[in-house]
Structures are given as structure tokens and as C-alpha cells.
């Protein structure tokens, strides 16, 4: 990140949807269990990883967004959390070895548990903090064993859960004896707030001193809606920033979320980020983005780099 802008991949979930998976494609027929496709349809996941690397991504994210212990418990795989994450990470690492033109990295994706520990909701808030922390600790341990280069706490709606995830990562470092970078992301609405009302300023202040290596925004909105938050974060100047937006704001069409921002349009907006906000060091795409979006982002990074080298 000190030497150049780092490019992450695009969406995994919406790319899986394009393959029209059927119940029989998932482990035990558990429809929607996308992480489990790494075992039943590994060729699909490898192809998605491969197409993003071919598009120019420096990093690919593991297909472990829903592989913390609490999420895996829902599918009956909670007791296999460590092994599950290790094997999925190894699958991604194997794909990166196919590319020798430049360094490629694997980022361990750690999505939310589905609980909101800050909430008083009887179903979403009533869970012990230790359970959440341990759910992330076991996942992080598995990802580290699988060979990931960094851990990504992403798409977080509750800042307390982000804190617990970061603590779980540090505990995994102590347990494994290996320390790798931690990137902490939060997800904001178009007004710059997390689901429970936490502002970007409060979120950053809460976790920026917890031994993380980068802070970022991903999902929920397109790049345009992220601008005020990125501007404020860039002014803090203490941590490298990650910006991974959706392909525009989601639109409901027939009960499905549709993302309409074209690759060139998204790249045009994000090109300005690289010029105006020097602390933005990682960019990529979330929901609705595909290899063409990443290819366009590759072009703006290379153009920016060439301009800086003059």
C-alpha cells in the first residue's frame, strides 16, 4: 500500500447467482449456502477467482463471507469452522499460484454473524460477546492456517461486532503465533451511518487504535454516496483507506436487487478518489461488480501510477 494502489476483486455472491445454482449444487441441498459451494462446486469458485485475477486484481477474497462459527451453525457445520475456512483459503491460494506476472494476494473474508450485539432486539441482540468474539477467532485461525495474506472484517453493520471481530483476530494471532494485517470495514447507508446509527466518525474512532492496518467502507451504496465519508476519513490521515462500493445503489426489480452502474461509470467516479484522497490505498468492487468493473479499475490505477511516475 505504501508503494502503489492495491486492487481487490469484485463481487462473489452476484457472480455465483449468475451461475443459477440449484439446491442440489449446495452441500446437503442447503440452498443459498454459497460458502459451501467451495466444496461441492470448487470449479465455480476457482473460475470466479481466476477471472478477477485475469482482470488485473492484485487480491482475491476467500469465499468465506459467511463462514464464522455462528453462521456455519445455521447450516450444521459450526463444529467444522476451522477446517472449513482453512480449505477454502487453500483453494484461493492455489488459484493465485497460476499467476506469476506479479505478486497476488489472498484476503480472508470475514462477514457479519447475523447478530447485532449492540441491539436490544430479543433475537438479534441476545447473544454473549464472548460467543461472537470466539466465532471470529476460530474463523481467523482457519484462514491463517489456509495461508491468507490478510484478514478482512467486512460488511459490518454493528460497530461492537467489528470490535469483537478485531479482538478475535488478535487472539488468533496469539494462538497461531502468526500475525498478518487486519483490514476493518464498515457498511454505511447513503446518510453515512451504520444500521444502528453509528456515524463514520464514531466507527473510525472506535476501532482505529485497535491494531488494525487499514480501515474502509464496503457494500450498501455506490461510490458516489461514499464521498462525504471518504473525504472525512482522508482528512484524518492516520490509516490507509479501503473503498469497495457496490455497482451503484441497489434497485428493487421483481424482488431482486439490481445494480446498474456500468464499469466505465464506476471507474470514472473512483478515478477522482485516487486524485483527491491520497489515503485511499485499496479499491475494489462489492455487490453487482464483475470482472469488467475490475478491469476498468485496473486501468485507472495504472493511469494514476503512470502520472505519478512522471
N, C-alpha and C positions, 0 to 999 in steps of 0.2 A: 504493500500500500504506500510505502514511502517513495518507491521508485516510479509507480505508474498506477493508473486507474485499473481496478480489478473488475472483470466482468463475470457475473454469476449467470446461471442458466435461466430458463423461463419456467412456466407452469408445468407441474407434473399431473395434477388432478384433471385439468381440462384436456390435456393430451391423452390421458387414459380414457376419458369419456369418448374421444373421437374413435377409439377402437371398438366402441359398442360392446363392452364386456357383458357376458350373460352370467346368471347365477352360478352356472357350472364352472365358470372360469375362476371363481374365488375359492379359497380353502373352505371345505365343508359346505360349499354353496352359500356362504355368508355374503350376500350381495352388498356391494359398497365397501368391502374391506380392501381398499386399494393397496395398503402396505403388504397384504398377504399375497398379492399378485407377484411379488418378488420371488415367491416360491413356486406358485402354480403356473405363472406365465413369465418366467425370468427374461425370455427373449423380448417381450414387450418393453419391460423396464430398461433393459440394456439398449434397445433401439432408441428409446426416448433420450437416455443419457448420451448416446452416440451422436444423435442428430444435433444436440445442443453443442457438443464439443466440435462437431464439424462446422457449426455456425460461428465458431470462434470463442465460445465461452472458456474462461480460464478455470472456472469452478463448476462442479455439478453438485447438487444437493441429494443426499440419500433419500430413498423412498420410505422414510421413517417418520413422516409428519405426525402420524397417529400411533406411534409405537412406544409411548411411555406406558408404564405398567397399568395405570388406571384405564387408559383407552384399550389396551390389549385385554384387560379383564372383561370388557364388554363382549369380546369375541371368543373368550375362553382360552386365551393364550398368555395371560398375565404371568404365569409361572415360567414362561419361556422368554421373558423380556430381554435378558442379557444375550442369550444365544440368537434371538430374533434380530436384534439390532446389529450384532456382530456380523452375521451372514449377509444382511442387506448392505451393510457398509462394504464388505468384501466384494460384493457384486459390482458396486460402483467403482471401487478401486481397480478391479480387473478391466473395466472399460477404459479408464484413463491410461492404462498401460499400452493401449493400442495406439496412443498418440505420442509421438516422440519429437514433434516440431518445437515444442516449448513446454515449460512446466504446466501441469494440470493438477488441480487440487480437488479433494472430496470434502464436502462440508456436511457435517452431521446435523440433519434437520430434526428439531425438537419442537413440535407443535403443542398447543394447549391440551390440558387434561379433560376439558369439558366441564370443569367445575369453576366456580368463582369464589375463591376463599374470602374475598372482601365483602361478599354479599350476605344478606340475611335471608336469602331465599331458602326455603326449607329443603329443597332438593339439590340446588347448585352450590349453596354455601356451607352446608353442614358436613364438612369433612375436615379431618385434622390436618394441620400444617405439616406435621411430620410425614403423613401419608403422601402428600403432594411432593415434598422435598425428596423423599425416598424413591418415588416414581421416576423422577428425573435423574436421580443419582444412578439408578440401575441402568436406565437408558444410556446415559452418558458413558458409563463403564463399558457397555456393549459396543457403542460406537467407537470408543477409543481402541478397544480390542480389535475391531474390524479395520483399523488403520486410517480413520478420518484425520484430516489436517486441521480442522477447527470445528467448534460446536456452535450451532445457530439456534438460539431461543427465538422462535418466530411466531408471528400472527397472534400476539398476546393481547388479551382484552382486559386483563386484571393485573395491575402493577404488583400486587402482592404475590401473584403466581410467578411473575418474572423474577422477583427477588428469590423465591424458593427454588426456581429452576437454576439460577446462578449459583446459589448455595449448594445445590445438588451436584452441579458441575465441579465445583471446588472440592467437594467431598469425594467425588470420583477420582480426581487428580491425586488426592492423598492415598486413596485405596490402590490405585494402579501404579503410582509412582511416576506418572507421566503427565506433564502439563502442556496443553495446547491452547491456542487462542479461543476466547469466548466472544461471540457477537450477540448482543441483546437487541431484539427488535420489539417494537410495539406497533399496534394497529390502531389508527385514528380514524374517526369519521370525518366528514367534509368540514366540520367545525373545529377540527384539531383536538378532539377529545377521545379518550378511550371509552369503552362501553359504559363503565360505571362513573364517568365524569372526570377522570383524571386528565389534566392538561398535559401537553407535551413537555412543558417546563417542569411540572411536578414529577413526571415519569423520569425525565433525564436526571433530575436532581437526586431522585431516589436510588438509582442504580449506577450512576456514572463512577462512583467511588468504590464499587464492589469488585474491583479486579477484572473488569471486562476490557476488551481490546478494541471494540468498536460498538457504536450504537446506531440504530437505524429504524426506518419505517418500512413496513411492507403491507400489502394487501389493502382491502376495504375501498380504497379510492384509486383514481388515476393519478398521474404525475402532477397535473395542474392543481388539484386540490391539496397537494402536499406542500406547495410552495411556501406559504407563511410559516409552517413548522420547520421546513428545511432552512429557511432564512434565519430563524431564531437559533436553531441548533448550530448553524455555521458560525454565528456570532460568538458562541461560547468558546470555540477554538481549542477544546481540550482533548477530544476524541475523534478519530476518523469516523466518517458517517457512511452509512449504507442507505441507498434509496432503491427500493424494489416495488414499484407500483403495479397495479392491475393495468390491463389494456383499456383504460378509461373506467368511468363509473359503471357498475353493473346495471343493466336494464332488464326488467322482467318481461319475458316473451313466452307466453304459454306455460307459465310456471317455472321457466328456466332462466337462469342468469345468463345474459348475453353481454359480451364485451366487444365494443365496436371500434376502439381506437386502432387505426391501421399502423403497421410497423414504422413507416416513414414519419407519420404524425407524432408518434410517441418518441422517436429518436430526435425529432426536431425540438420538442419541448425539453428533453433531457440533455440535449447538447448545450442548452443555456445553463443548466445546472453546473456543468463542468467548467464553464467560464466564470460564472458569478459566485459559486460557492466552493472555494478551494479545499474545504474539509470533506467534501463528498469524494470518497475514495473507492467505493464499491457501488456499482449499479447492476441491475438485472430486471427480470420481469416476474410478476406474480400471475394471478388468475387471468386467463384469456390470452396470455402471451404464448408465442410459439417460436420455433427456430428462426423464422423470418424476422421477428422482432429482435431476437438476439443478434442476428446478422447485421441488422441496421445499427444496433447499439455498438457492435464491434467497429463499424465504420466511423462512428462519431468519436469513439475513444482513440482510434488510430489517427484520425484527423487532428484531434486535440493534442495528441502526443507529438505529432509532426510539427504542429505550430509552436509548441513549447520548446522544441529542439532547435528552432531556427535562431 
